[in-house]
Amino acid sequence: MKKYLQIVCLAMITFSVVLLSGCVPAMVTKSAKFPLMYEEKPQSILVLPPINKSTAADAKEYYSTTIQEPLSLQGFYTFPYEVTSEILKMEGIYDSELLYNMPLPKFQEYFGADAVLFTTINKWDMQYLVLAAGLTVEITCELKSTKSDETLWKYTGTVYADLSGGNTGGGIEGLIAKAIITAINASLADYVPYARLANGIALSSIPAGPYHQLHGKDGEVKIIEQKHSQVN
């Protein structure tokens, strides 16, 4: 429950930041945005290896360790990622892109999964400009039904971290100090905690699963509308 509250708090913080920026986002209820989640009521979810669209070659390996636990905390049974990943490799399937447009009922037949989760790493990037550095992690999650092949839920979580040296005083000495601190922050940056934050933001929008106390009771909860995550 503590971790679930942390996820909710992250979503609230994100919303507050948007409001403070002067842009009031469009809101929509979970039941209006994701009606199929309430109709099909998936219980078990198979998490596929992430699709990596970023420039970081190792992003898939790092990110794959961050998604299963928060999804479970949202009230769903998740199949052990390491086991399912190995089974897919044994079948010659290394890239989830190969499965995206394929019929998914076989996953229900073989694993008993009600739905399959596709995750796409859009950004896993470090921008470094000597005196300024920033880290961006952007993840899109999409849950597809193994019964109907329909998208049940889709949402994007984005986290940006400013790794600049901050205010270290004026003059040449201050600039040098800031450049050094920025370089150190950039070299020591760990993407995994930020990936967890991005997951938290995205998963705050998913209707609660059957093993969560809010299952079937959160339809009127409002979330920020994301046009690009419109269910087809």
C-alpha positions as CSV (number, residue, x, y, z in Angstrom):
1,M,0.0,0.0,0.0
2,K,2.9,2.4,0.8
3,K,4.3,1.9,-2.7
4,Y,0.9,2.4,-4.2
5,L,0.5,5.7,-2.4
6,Q,3.9,6.7,-3.7
7,I,2.7,6.1,-7.2
8,V,-0.5,8.2,-6.6
9,C,1.6,11.0,-5.2
10,L,3.9,11.0,-8.2
11,A,0.9,11.4,-10.5
12,M,-0.4,14.3,-8.3
13,I,3.0,15.9,-8.4
14,T,3.1,15.6,-12.2
15,F,-0.4,17.1,-12.4
16,S,0.6,20.0,-10.1
17,V,3.6,20.8,-12.3
18,V,1.4,21.0,-15.3
19,L,-0.9,23.4,-13.5
20,L,1.9,25.6,-12.3
21,S,3.2,25.9,-15.9
22,G,0.0,27.7,-16.7
23,C,-1.4,25.0,-18.9
24,V,-4.6,23.4,-17.7
25,P,-4.8,19.9,-19.1
26,A,-7.9,18.2,-20.4
27,M,-9.2,15.6,-18.0
28,V,-11.1,12.4,-18.6
29,T,-12.5,9.7,-16.3
30,K,-10.8,6.2,-16.4
31,S,-14.1,4.6,-17.4
32,A,-14.6,7.0,-20.3
33,K,-11.0,6.6,-21.5
34,F,-10.6,2.9,-21.0
35,P,-14.1,1.3,-21.1
36,L,-12.8,-2.1,-22.3
37,M,-10.8,-2.5,-19.0
38,Y,-14.1,-2.4,-17.1
39,E,-15.8,-4.8,-19.6
40,E,-13.1,-7.4,-20.0
41,K,-11.7,-7.1,-16.4
42,P,-8.3,-8.7,-17.1
43,Q,-6.7,-10.5,-14.1
44,S,-3.5,-11.9,-15.4
45,I,-0.9,-10.0,-17.5
46,L,2.0,-11.2,-19.5
47,V,4.8,-8.6,-19.7
48,L,6.7,-8.7,-22.9
49,P,10.3,-7.5,-23.4
50,P,10.3,-3.7,-24.0
51,I,10.5,-2.2,-27.5
52,N,13.5,0.2,-27.5
53,K,13.2,3.3,-29.7
54,S,15.8,5.2,-27.8
55,T,19.5,5.5,-28.7
56,A,20.6,3.6,-25.6
57,A,21.4,0.0,-26.5
58,D,21.2,-1.2,-22.8
59,A,17.9,0.5,-22.1
60,K,15.9,-2.7,-22.6
61,E,17.9,-4.7,-20.0
62,Y,17.7,-2.0,-17.4
63,Y,14.0,-1.1,-17.9
64,S,12.8,-4.7,-17.9
65,T,13.6,-4.8,-14.1
66,T,11.2,-1.9,-13.3
67,I,7.8,-2.7,-14.6
68,Q,6.5,-6.0,-13.1
69,E,6.4,-5.0,-9.4
70,P,4.4,-1.7,-9.9
71,L,1.9,-3.5,-12.2
72,S,1.4,-6.1,-9.5
73,L,0.8,-3.3,-7.0
74,Q,-2.0,-2.1,-9.2
75,G,-3.9,-5.4,-8.5
76,F,-2.9,-7.7,-11.4
77,Y,-1.3,-11.1,-11.5
78,T,1.9,-10.9,-13.6
79,F,3.8,-13.8,-15.0
80,P,7.5,-14.0,-14.0
81,Y,9.2,-11.8,-16.5
82,E,12.5,-13.8,-16.6
83,V,10.6,-17.1,-17.3
84,T,8.4,-15.8,-20.1
85,S,11.3,-13.9,-21.6
86,E,13.4,-17.1,-21.8
87,I,10.4,-19.0,-23.3
88,L,10.1,-16.4,-26.0
89,K,13.8,-16.6,-26.8
90,M,13.5,-20.4,-27.0
91,E,10.8,-19.8,-29.7
92,G,13.1,-17.5,-31.5
93,I,11.3,-14.3,-30.5
94,Y,13.7,-11.7,-29.3
95,D,11.9,-8.5,-30.3
96,S,8.4,-7.6,-29.1
97,E,7.9,-5.7,-32.3
98,L,7.4,-9.0,-34.1
99,L,4.4,-9.7,-31.9
100,Y,2.7,-6.3,-31.8
101,N,0.5,-6.8,-34.9
102,M,0.1,-10.5,-34.5
103,P,-3.0,-12.2,-33.1
104,L,-2.6,-12.6,-29.3
105,P,-5.0,-15.5,-28.4
106,K,-2.0,-17.9,-28.4
107,F,-0.8,-16.2,-25.2
108,Q,-4.1,-17.0,-23.6
109,E,-3.8,-20.6,-24.8
110,Y,-0.2,-21.1,-23.8
111,F,0.1,-19.0,-20.6
112,G,-3.5,-18.4,-19.6
113,A,-2.9,-14.6,-19.8
114,D,-5.9,-12.3,-20.1
115,A,-3.8,-9.5,-21.6
116,V,-0.3,-8.7,-22.8
117,L,1.6,-5.6,-21.9
118,F,3.7,-3.9,-24.5
119,T,6.1,-1.3,-23.3
120,T,8.0,1.1,-25.5
121,I,11.1,3.1,-24.5
122,N,10.6,6.4,-26.4
123,K,13.4,8.2,-24.6
124,W,16.3,7.1,-22.4
125,D,18.6,10.0,-23.1
126,M,21.2,12.2,-21.6
127,Q,21.6,15.8,-22.9
128,Y,25.0,17.2,-21.9
129,L,26.1,20.8,-22.7
130,V,29.0,21.3,-20.3
131,L,27.2,23.7,-18.0
132,A,23.8,22.0,-18.2
133,A,22.8,18.3,-18.3
134,G,19.4,16.7,-18.3
135,L,18.1,13.1,-18.2
136,T,14.8,12.1,-19.9
137,V,13.0,8.9,-19.6
138,E,9.7,8.4,-21.5
139,I,7.8,5.1,-21.5
140,T,4.6,4.2,-23.3
141,C,2.7,1.2,-21.9
142,E,0.0,-0.5,-23.9
143,L,-2.2,-3.4,-22.6
144,K,-3.8,-5.6,-25.3
145,S,-6.4,-8.3,-24.8
146,T,-5.6,-11.9,-25.6
147,K,-9.4,-12.4,-26.2
148,S,-10.2,-9.6,-28.6
149,D,-6.8,-8.2,-29.7
150,E,-8.1,-4.8,-28.7
151,T,-6.1,-2.2,-26.8
152,L,-7.5,-2.1,-23.3
153,W,-5.3,0.7,-21.9
154,K,-2.5,2.9,-23.1
155,Y,-0.6,5.7,-21.4
156,T,2.8,7.4,-21.4
157,G,4.9,8.4,-18.5
158,T,7.7,11.0,-18.9
159,V,10.3,12.1,-16.3
160,Y,12.9,14.8,-16.8
161,A,15.8,15.3,-14.3
162,D,17.9,18.4,-14.3
163,L,21.5,17.3,-13.5
164,S,23.1,20.8,-13.8
165,G,25.5,22.0,-11.1
166,G,23.1,24.6,-9.8
167,N,24.3,28.0,-8.4
168,T,27.9,27.7,-7.4
169,G,28.7,31.4,-7.3
170,G,29.9,33.9,-9.9
171,G,33.0,34.4,-11.9
172,I,35.2,31.9,-13.7
173,E,35.6,29.8,-10.6
174,G,31.8,29.4,-10.3
175,L,31.5,28.4,-13.9
176,I,34.3,25.8,-13.6
177,A,32.7,24.4,-10.4
178,K,29.3,24.2,-12.1
179,A,30.8,22.4,-15.1
180,I,32.6,19.9,-12.9
181,I,29.5,19.2,-10.8
182,T,27.4,18.8,-14.0
183,A,29.9,16.4,-15.5
184,I,29.9,14.3,-12.2
185,N,26.1,14.3,-12.0
186,A,25.8,13.2,-15.6
187,S,28.4,10.4,-15.3
188,L,26.8,9.0,-12.1
189,A,23.2,9.3,-13.3
190,D,21.2,6.1,-12.7
191,Y,18.3,5.8,-15.2
192,V,16.5,3.0,-13.3
193,P,14.9,5.2,-10.5
194,Y,13.6,7.6,-13.2
195,A,12.2,4.7,-15.2
196,R,10.3,3.6,-12.0
197,L,9.0,7.2,-11.7
198,A,7.8,7.1,-15.4
199,N,6.1,3.8,-14.7
200,G,4.4,5.2,-11.7
201,I,3.0,8.1,-13.7
202,A,1.8,5.9,-16.5
203,L,0.3,3.2,-14.1
204,S,-1.5,5.8,-12.1
205,S,-4.0,6.0,-15.0
206,I,-4.7,2.2,-15.3
207,P,-8.0,1.0,-13.8
208,A,-7.3,-1.1,-10.7
209,G,-7.0,-4.8,-11.1
210,P,-9.0,-7.5,-9.3
211,Y,-6.5,-7.9,-6.5
212,H,-6.7,-4.2,-5.5
213,Q,-9.2,-2.7,-3.1
214,L,-10.3,-0.1,-5.7
215,H,-11.1,-2.7,-8.4
216,G,-14.4,-1.6,-10.1
217,K,-14.6,1.5,-7.9
218,D,-12.3,3.9,-9.7
219,G,-14.2,4.5,-12.9
220,E,-15.0,8.2,-12.1
221,V,-11.4,9.0,-11.1
222,K,-10.1,11.6,-13.5
223,I,-6.7,11.5,-15.3
224,I,-4.9,13.8,-17.7
225,E,-6.1,13.1,-21.2
226,Q,-3.4,12.0,-23.6
227,K,-4.5,12.3,-27.2
228,H,-1.8,10.0,-28.5
229,S,-3.0,7.2,-26.2
230,Q,-6.5,7.1,-27.7
231,V,-7.7,3.5,-27.8
232,N,-8.4,2.3,-31.3
